[in-house]
Amino acid sequence: CFPTRRSSDLPFLVAVLTVNKEISRGGEMPQPSWKALCDCIRRDVAPSLASLAAYQHPAGVVITSQAFSVGRGELTANLMLRRANIEAAYHGFIEELCGLLMTADGAAVQAERDEGRVILCSL
C-alpha cells in the first residue's frame, strides 16, 4: 500500500493496495465482502492516521485483487514497488475515486469496478 503523489488535477491523497487471493476469494470480491473489507480498512487505519496532520490522511483507497507483478512492471526484480507504473496502471480508478469523493460531501464511498476486481473506498 502506498499513497500516490498529489498532483494539481487530483485534489486528494489516495492509496492503491492489493489483497491476497484468500481474502478476495480467488479474484472476485462479492459485494458483502468488499463492503466488509472497506469497513475493516476504515477501522484499522484510523488509529494510524491519528498522529498525522489532516493533509497527510489518505481520503480513500483503490483496492485490487490482482497482485502487483514484475511482469506488468509494477515491481522491480527485487520486489520493490514501481510507484509511477502502479499509479499509471490505476490512474483511471484513482481519478474516478477522487471524483466520487468530491461529490460525496463527506459521505462514505464504496464502489465496485472491473467485474469485482477493483474496489473504490473512502476512508
C-alpha positions as CSV (number, residue, x, y, z in Angstrom):
1,C,0.0,0.0,0.0
2,F,1.3,3.4,-0.8
3,P,0.0,6.9,-1.3
4,T,0.0,8.3,-4.8
5,R,1.6,11.6,-5.5
6,R,-0.5,14.7,-5.2
7,S,-0.9,16.5,-8.5
8,S,-2.8,19.6,-9.5
9,D,-5.6,17.5,-11.1
10,L,-6.0,15.1,-8.2
11,P,-7.1,17.0,-5.0
12,F,-6.9,14.0,-2.7
13,L,-4.2,11.7,-1.4
14,V,-5.2,8.2,-2.4
15,A,-3.6,4.8,-1.7
16,V,-3.6,1.8,-4.0
17,L,-3.4,-1.6,-2.4
18,T,-3.8,-5.2,-3.3
19,V,-5.3,-8.1,-1.3
20,N,-4.3,-11.7,-1.4
21,K,-6.5,-14.3,-3.1
22,E,-7.6,-15.9,0.1
23,I,-9.2,-12.6,1.2
24,S,-10.6,-11.8,-2.3
25,R,-11.9,-15.3,-2.8
26,G,-9.9,-16.1,-5.9
27,G,-10.0,-12.7,-7.5
28,E,-13.7,-12.0,-7.2
29,M,-14.8,-9.7,-4.4
30,P,-18.6,-10.2,-3.9
31,Q,-20.4,-7.1,-2.6
32,P,-20.7,-8.2,1.1
33,S,-17.0,-9.0,1.1
34,W,-15.9,-5.7,-0.3
35,K,-18.2,-3.7,2.0
36,A,-16.7,-5.6,4.9
37,L,-13.2,-5.0,3.6
38,C,-13.8,-1.2,3.3
39,D,-15.2,-1.1,6.8
40,C,-12.3,-3.1,8.1
41,I,-9.7,-0.8,6.4
42,R,-11.5,2.3,7.8
43,R,-11.5,0.8,11.3
44,D,-7.9,-0.4,11.2
45,V,-6.4,2.6,9.5
46,A,-8.0,5.3,11.7
47,P,-5.6,4.8,14.7
48,S,-2.6,5.0,12.5
49,L,-3.7,8.3,11.0
50,A,-4.3,10.0,14.4
51,S,-0.7,11.2,14.6
52,L,-0.6,12.6,11.1
53,A,-1.6,16.1,10.0
54,A,-5.0,16.2,8.2
55,Y,-3.4,16.9,4.8
56,Q,-1.4,13.6,5.2
57,H,-4.5,11.5,5.6
58,P,-5.5,9.4,2.5
59,A,-9.0,10.3,1.5
60,G,-9.6,6.8,0.0
61,V,-8.1,3.6,-1.3
62,V,-8.2,1.7,-4.6
63,I,-8.2,-2.0,-3.7
64,T,-7.4,-4.6,-6.3
65,S,-7.5,-8.3,-6.1
66,Q,-4.7,-8.6,-8.7
67,A,-1.3,-8.8,-7.1
68,F,1.3,-6.4,-8.3
69,S,3.8,-8.1,-10.5
70,V,7.2,-7.9,-12.1
71,G,5.8,-8.9,-15.5
72,R,3.4,-5.9,-15.6
73,G,6.2,-3.6,-14.4
74,E,4.6,-2.8,-11.0
75,L,7.5,-4.4,-9.1
76,T,11.3,-4.4,-9.7
77,A,13.2,-7.7,-9.8
78,N,13.9,-7.1,-6.1
79,L,10.1,-6.8,-5.5
80,M,10.2,-3.1,-4.8
81,L,7.2,-1.1,-5.8
82,R,7.4,0.9,-9.0
83,R,5.1,3.7,-7.8
84,A,4.9,5.6,-11.1
85,N,3.9,2.4,-13.0
86,I,1.3,1.5,-10.4
87,E,-0.1,5.0,-10.5
88,A,-0.2,4.9,-14.3
89,A,-2.0,1.4,-14.3
90,Y,-4.6,2.6,-11.8
91,H,-4.9,6.2,-12.9
92,G,-8.4,5.9,-14.2
93,F,-9.6,4.3,-10.9
94,I,-7.8,6.9,-8.9
95,E,-9.4,9.8,-10.9
96,E,-12.8,8.1,-10.5
97,L,-12.4,7.8,-6.8
98,C,-11.4,11.4,-6.5
99,G,-14.5,12.4,-8.4
100,L,-16.7,10.3,-6.2
101,L,-15.0,11.8,-3.1
102,M,-15.7,15.4,-4.4
103,T,-19.4,14.7,-4.9
104,A,-19.9,12.6,-1.8
105,D,-19.9,15.6,0.6
106,G,-18.4,13.6,3.4
107,A,-20.5,10.5,3.0
108,A,-18.8,7.1,2.7
109,V,-17.9,6.0,-0.8
110,Q,-17.8,2.3,-1.8
111,A,-17.9,1.2,-5.5
112,E,-17.1,-2.0,-7.3
113,R,-15.4,-1.8,-10.7
114,D,-13.8,-4.1,-13.3
115,E,-16.2,-7.0,-12.6
116,G,-15.3,-7.1,-8.9
117,R,-11.6,-6.9,-9.3
118,V,-11.2,-3.3,-8.2
119,I,-12.9,-1.6,-5.2
120,L,-13.0,2.2,-4.6
121,C,-13.4,3.0,-0.9
122,S,-13.3,6.3,1.1
123,L,-11.6,6.4,4.4
